[in-house]
Amino acid sequence: MPRFAANLGFLFPEHDFLDRFARARDSGFQAVEFAIPYLYEPHVLAAKLRENGLACVLMNLPMGERARGDYGLACRPERRDEFRAGVAHAIEYARALGCPRMNCLAGLARPGEDRAVLRETAISNMRFAAAEFKRAGLEILMEPLNDREVPGFLVPRARDVVGLLREIDAGNAFLQLDLYHAAMMGDDPALLLRELEPWIRHIQFADAPGRGEPGTGVIPLRDLFRDIDASGFEGWVAAEYRPTRRTEDTLSTFLS
C-alpha cells in the first residue's frame, strides 16, 4: 500500500488541533499535512512534530479569508501583492517545519470577469512563487477544486492545472491530485493517475459523494491505492476525509 499521511484539518475532529498530532502518531501515521498552519507560530507546530516523531509533508500557501469567500489568491489581479507576501510567509513556515512542498489554490472567477486575465495572473504569480520556492529548495504544487462545490473555481480539473503548469514551465511546480475532487468533476481518477503521472507529487483522497472515509461512496479507493502502489509513486497519499464516526474506527478502511 502507499505511504499514507493524515490531514489534521479533517481527521480527529473531536480533538483540538494541537492534540491531533499525538492522535495521528498513536494511529500509526508517520506523516501529516494541514492546509492552514498560520493560526499558530511556527515553533509551536515544529515542537508538535518533533514530540510525536511526525513529518509534515504538505501545507497550503495563504489562501485569503474564507469568510469573504476566498479560495486562494493566485488568480486575483487586485491581490497580487498579498499573494506574493504570502509566498514569503509560506517559505518561512516550510523551513521551520521541514516541509518540502506547499500547495497553492488558484482562486475564484466571479461572474462576468475575464477568465483569460485571471488565468494569466495565476501563471504570473505561480512563476514568481516557483522561483522563490526554488531558491529555498522547495516544490510548489497546485490543486484543482471541483466547481460543483466551489462555484467559479478557476481550474476545477486536474488537466486544467497541468495546462497551467506547462505554461509556467518551472522545474519545481507540480500537481496535487485530490481523487475526491476529480471524481466530483466526473473524471476517472484511475485514468488521471496514469495520464498525469509525471506531474503528480502528492495525492489526497476521500470517498464521493459525501467526502467520507473509503467505503462511504462510490470511488474504488482500494483499487486506486493498489494502482498507486504498483506505479512506484514515491510521494504521500493523504487522508483528507470527514469521518462519519470516530476517526480511529475508520482507518481500517485503508490502513489494513
Disulfide bonds with the S-S distance in Angstrom:
none
